[in-house]
Amino acid sequence: MDMLIWGGALLSAVGLCGLVLCIVRVQRARRANLPDAELREVMRRVLPLNLGALFLSMIGLMVVILGIFLG
C-alpha cells in the first residue's frame, strides 16, 4: 500500500507543479500589459493545462486516500 500512497503523492506534486506553471504564465502575461484580446488568448491556452493539473492533483489525492484506507 505504500506504493499507492507515494504514487498518489507524486501525482499530486506533479499536478501542483502544473498549477504553479499556470499561475506563472498568467502573471507574466498580466505584467506585460497585453491588450485584452492577447490576454484572453493567453488565458485560453492556459485553461486546459490548469484543468488537467487540477484533475491530476485530485486523482493523486484520491489514490493517497485509497492507499491509507487499504493499508
Biotite code that builds the C-alpha atoms (Angstrom):
import biotite.structure as struc

atoms = struc.array([
    struc.Atom([0.000, 0.000, 0.000], chain_id="A", res_id=1, res_name="MET", atom_name="CA", element="C"),
    struc.Atom([2.995, 2.265, 0.372], chain_id="A", res_id=2, res_name="ASP", atom_name="CA", element="C"),
    struc.Atom([3.286, 2.322, -3.419], chain_id="A", res_id=3, res_name="MET", atom_name="CA", element="C"),
    struc.Atom([-0.247, 3.712, -3.672], chain_id="A", res_id=4, res_name="LEU", atom_name="CA", element="C"),
    struc.Atom([0.465, 6.417, -1.133], chain_id="A", res_id=5, res_name="ILE", atom_name="CA", element="C"),
    struc.Atom([3.779, 7.503, -2.666], chain_id="A", res_id=6, res_name="TRP", atom_name="CA", element="C"),
    struc.Atom([2.445, 7.224, -6.208], chain_id="A", res_id=7, res_name="GLY", atom_name="CA", element="C"),
    struc.Atom([-0.543, 9.358, -5.311], chain_id="A", res_id=8, res_name="GLY", atom_name="CA", element="C"),
    struc.Atom([1.701, 11.888, -3.604], chain_id="A", res_id=9, res_name="ALA", atom_name="CA", element="C"),
    struc.Atom([3.828, 12.045, -6.754], chain_id="A", res_id=10, res_name="LEU", atom_name="CA", element="C"),
    struc.Atom([0.736, 12.616, -8.907], chain_id="A", res_id=11, res_name="LEU", atom_name="CA", element="C"),
    struc.Atom([-0.419, 15.364, -6.586], chain_id="A", res_id=12, res_name="SER", atom_name="CA", element="C"),
    struc.Atom([3.011, 17.008, -6.683], chain_id="A", res_id=13, res_name="ALA", atom_name="CA", element="C"),
    struc.Atom([3.054, 16.939, -10.491], chain_id="A", res_id=14, res_name="VAL", atom_name="CA", element="C"),
    struc.Atom([-0.414, 18.488, -10.519], chain_id="A", res_id=15, res_name="GLY", atom_name="CA", element="C"),
    struc.Atom([0.731, 21.171, -8.099], chain_id="A", res_id=16, res_name="LEU", atom_name="CA", element="C"),
    struc.Atom([3.697, 21.974, -10.349], chain_id="A", res_id=17, res_name="CYS", atom_name="CA", element="C"),
    struc.Atom([1.266, 22.327, -13.246], chain_id="A", res_id=18, res_name="GLY", atom_name="CA", element="C"),
    struc.Atom([-0.845, 24.758, -11.241], chain_id="A", res_id=19, res_name="LEU", atom_name="CA", element="C"),
    struc.Atom([2.218, 26.823, -10.385], chain_id="A", res_id=20, res_name="VAL", atom_name="CA", element="C"),
    struc.Atom([3.157, 26.879, -14.070], chain_id="A", res_id=21, res_name="LEU", atom_name="CA", element="C"),
    struc.Atom([-0.318, 28.192, -14.942], chain_id="A", res_id=22, res_name="CYS", atom_name="CA", element="C"),
    struc.Atom([-0.035, 30.911, -12.326], chain_id="A", res_id=23, res_name="ILE", atom_name="CA", element="C"),
    struc.Atom([3.384, 31.963, -13.611], chain_id="A", res_id=24, res_name="VAL", atom_name="CA", element="C"),
    struc.Atom([2.220, 32.114, -17.242], chain_id="A", res_id=25, res_name="ARG", atom_name="CA", element="C"),
    struc.Atom([-0.825, 34.255, -16.462], chain_id="A", res_id=26, res_name="VAL", atom_name="CA", element="C"),
    struc.Atom([1.139, 36.507, -14.126], chain_id="A", res_id=27, res_name="GLN", atom_name="CA", element="C"),
    struc.Atom([3.744, 37.137, -16.841], chain_id="A", res_id=28, res_name="ARG", atom_name="CA", element="C"),
    struc.Atom([1.011, 37.981, -19.328], chain_id="A", res_id=29, res_name="ALA", atom_name="CA", element="C"),
    struc.Atom([-0.626, 40.392, -16.890], chain_id="A", res_id=30, res_name="ARG", atom_name="CA", element="C"),
    struc.Atom([2.673, 42.130, -16.122], chain_id="A", res_id=31, res_name="ARG", atom_name="CA", element="C"),
    struc.Atom([3.382, 42.523, -19.848], chain_id="A", res_id=32, res_name="ALA", atom_name="CA", element="C"),
    struc.Atom([0.321, 44.802, -20.099], chain_id="A", res_id=33, res_name="ASN", atom_name="CA", element="C"),
    struc.Atom([-1.008, 42.924, -23.091], chain_id="A", res_id=34, res_name="LEU", atom_name="CA", element="C"),
    struc.Atom([-4.134, 44.152, -24.850], chain_id="A", res_id=35, res_name="PRO", atom_name="CA", element="C"),
    struc.Atom([-7.362, 42.490, -23.817], chain_id="A", res_id=36, res_name="ASP", atom_name="CA", element="C"),
    struc.Atom([-7.532, 40.202, -26.857], chain_id="A", res_id=37, res_name="ALA", atom_name="CA", element="C"),
    struc.Atom([-3.993, 38.890, -26.362], chain_id="A", res_id=38, res_name="GLU", atom_name="CA", element="C"),
    struc.Atom([-4.542, 38.392, -22.636], chain_id="A", res_id=39, res_name="LEU", atom_name="CA", element="C"),
    struc.Atom([-7.667, 36.389, -23.419], chain_id="A", res_id=40, res_name="ARG", atom_name="CA", element="C"),
    struc.Atom([-5.646, 34.271, -25.860], chain_id="A", res_id=41, res_name="GLU", atom_name="CA", element="C"),
    struc.Atom([-3.070, 33.516, -23.158], chain_id="A", res_id=42, res_name="VAL", atom_name="CA", element="C"),
    struc.Atom([-5.856, 32.600, -20.761], chain_id="A", res_id=43, res_name="MET", atom_name="CA", element="C"),
    struc.Atom([-7.473, 30.399, -23.413], chain_id="A", res_id=44, res_name="ARG", atom_name="CA", element="C"),
    struc.Atom([-4.205, 28.484, -23.868], chain_id="A", res_id=45, res_name="ARG", atom_name="CA", element="C"),
    struc.Atom([-3.585, 28.098, -20.128], chain_id="A", res_id=46, res_name="VAL", atom_name="CA", element="C"),
    struc.Atom([-7.083, 26.872, -19.240], chain_id="A", res_id=47, res_name="LEU", atom_name="CA", element="C"),
    struc.Atom([-6.680, 23.241, -20.450], chain_id="A", res_id=48, res_name="PRO", atom_name="CA", element="C"),
    struc.Atom([-3.361, 22.940, -18.611], chain_id="A", res_id=49, res_name="LEU", atom_name="CA", element="C"),
    struc.Atom([-4.977, 24.324, -15.475], chain_id="A", res_id=50, res_name="ASN", atom_name="CA", element="C"),
    struc.Atom([-7.872, 21.877, -15.641], chain_id="A", res_id=51, res_name="LEU", atom_name="CA", element="C"),
    struc.Atom([-5.519, 18.969, -16.336], chain_id="A", res_id=52, res_name="GLY", atom_name="CA", element="C"),
    struc.Atom([-3.325, 19.902, -13.380], chain_id="A", res_id=53, res_name="ALA", atom_name="CA", element="C"),
    struc.Atom([-6.348, 20.131, -11.092], chain_id="A", res_id=54, res_name="LEU", atom_name="CA", element="C"),
    struc.Atom([-7.555, 16.738, -12.310], chain_id="A", res_id=55, res_name="PHE", atom_name="CA", element="C"),
    struc.Atom([-4.128, 15.183, -11.774], chain_id="A", res_id=56, res_name="LEU", atom_name="CA", element="C"),
    struc.Atom([-3.940, 16.596, -8.258], chain_id="A", res_id=57, res_name="SER", atom_name="CA", element="C"),
    struc.Atom([-7.409, 15.324, -7.446], chain_id="A", res_id=58, res_name="MET", atom_name="CA", element="C"),
    struc.Atom([-6.652, 11.827, -8.750], chain_id="A", res_id=59, res_name="ILE", atom_name="CA", element="C"),
    struc.Atom([-3.385, 11.798, -6.791], chain_id="A", res_id=60, res_name="GLY", atom_name="CA", element="C"),
    struc.Atom([-5.127, 12.727, -3.572], chain_id="A", res_id=61, res_name="LEU", atom_name="CA", element="C"),
    struc.Atom([-7.766, 10.073, -4.175], chain_id="A", res_id=62, res_name="MET", atom_name="CA", element="C"),
    struc.Atom([-5.028, 7.462, -4.650], chain_id="A", res_id=63, res_name="VAL", atom_name="CA", element="C"),
    struc.Atom([-3.366, 8.566, -1.399], chain_id="A", res_id=64, res_name="VAL", atom_name="CA", element="C"),
    struc.Atom([-6.649, 8.212, 0.488], chain_id="A", res_id=65, res_name="ILE", atom_name="CA", element="C"),
    struc.Atom([-7.245, 4.809, -1.113], chain_id="A", res_id=66, res_name="LEU", atom_name="CA", element="C"),
    struc.Atom([-3.768, 3.691, -0.045], chain_id="A", res_id=67, res_name="GLY", atom_name="CA", element="C"),
    struc.Atom([-4.392, 4.860, 3.515], chain_id="A", res_id=68, res_name="ILE", atom_name="CA", element="C"),
    struc.Atom([-7.734, 3.061, 3.703], chain_id="A", res_id=69, res_name="PHE", atom_name="CA", element="C"),
    struc.Atom([-6.338, -0.185, 2.290], chain_id="A", res_id=70, res_name="LEU", atom_name="CA", element="C"),
    struc.Atom([-3.161, -0.010, 4.410], chain_id="A", res_id=71, res_name="GLY", atom_name="CA", element="C"),
])
